[in-house]
Amino acid sequence: TMSQTAEAERPDAPETHKPVRVLLVEDDPVLCETLQYNLQRERLQVFATDNAEDALQLFHEHQPHLVILDVMLPSRSGFDLCRIIRQHSQTPVLFLTARAAEEDKIRGFELGADDYIVKPFSVAELIARVRSILRRAQPPAPPRIRFGAIEIDLDAKRVYRDGEELSMTPKEYSLLLLLATHPGKVFSRDQILDHVWGLGTYVNPRTVDVHVRWLRAKVEPDPQNPRYIQTVRGSGYRFEG
């Protein structure tokens, strides 16, 4: 039994970012090694085995994001394995097969396969299919704006400094968002009032200055010498990312 695990190095990944896990089930040792090598180059974590029994164990143990599965396996077919996986998981499955027979394809899709690739295939084609499946399967990362130690989570409407959540009033958040989403643009106090407080609401323009001061106290490394929320004399405020 060839059962091995190899973790791709992710030098650029933050500690919290776990690599995407792929279970590769292929009994041709040369092809298995080639695919493993190329998947790791894509910064994927690969668990490889040459039989369905080990594959099931690895599947339960590591909960992969994608299964690449040879149809023709010793002792138990890839179709069987796909059927078992589909009983309790929607993990994407990509079939590898030496047979281009139409009924095999139909059977694979009926069992819940997400894609099908016929040998011989190019590694580039397989990688393209893998990328496509993973893109469809993974929700897009929530939009975030980062500057210095600050991170704005646009979905959750929350602001973090060095990973710690900052308490912000809705007006402070709206003001920060307006400025941070328009870096380099100068906003007058009246424009800020219209955007943040709403058109036709009478608020003293000095209220903007007070809110800017509060914001700077929260997001600037040195609030007395603001780096991000800059005052433009006689005009208003500008954000520099």
Phi, psi and omega in degrees: 000128177257103178231118184216159177231140179219129181257127177289142177286141177233075184296335184265000187271139174294157185305324187283345186273109180273143180292155177288133185260134178236132173261121181249121181240103187210126185267357174272110188300324181292313180296319181301314181294319179299313181294319180301314181300314184287327177291322178295325177297336177276010180066035177256150176267123188247130171247119186242143175209164182250008181214158187292326182297309178297324182301317180297318180296314179296324180298311181294323185289319190249352179043065184295161177274344182205142174244126174253121198227121175284133180294319186267088178250154176292147174069315180217136187283160175298328177301315179302314183297317179299319181298317180295315180300317183292343179296331183221017181204145176257017179305131180301141179236129176247118180274139169251133179214148177271352185249128181266011185302136184300321183294329177296316180300311182301316181298318179300313181291325177298327180281355177103017176293149180266334180201168191213128180227132188261132176286149353283141178231160178274148178300321180301320180294316180299315181299319179298318179296318180299313180302316182297315180297314182295324177297317181291325188280333187259131178296145180298148179297139181298140182296135181221149173244130180237137169209130183055232181270003187261140175225127177256121176266105187291327180293311185274351184055048178233154181235136182237145172237119185051038177085350180265133181289137176264139176277130182222142173284159178305323180292318177300316181298314181298320180295314179299316182297316179302312183290314186291336179272358177229059183302137177087345182273134178271126176251129174285165178300320180296319178297317180297317178301316180298316183289315191267318182265341177104142180299141174081359177269126179274115175226141178298128180306335179294340176303324178299315181299319180297315180294323177297318179298315178299316181297315180300322180299333183268322190251344183272139174299322178225094186301332179289333178235074188299135179261325187262308182263098188259143175275131175253108188309129177075356183242309184154234185225152180219142178260131173243117183282000000 
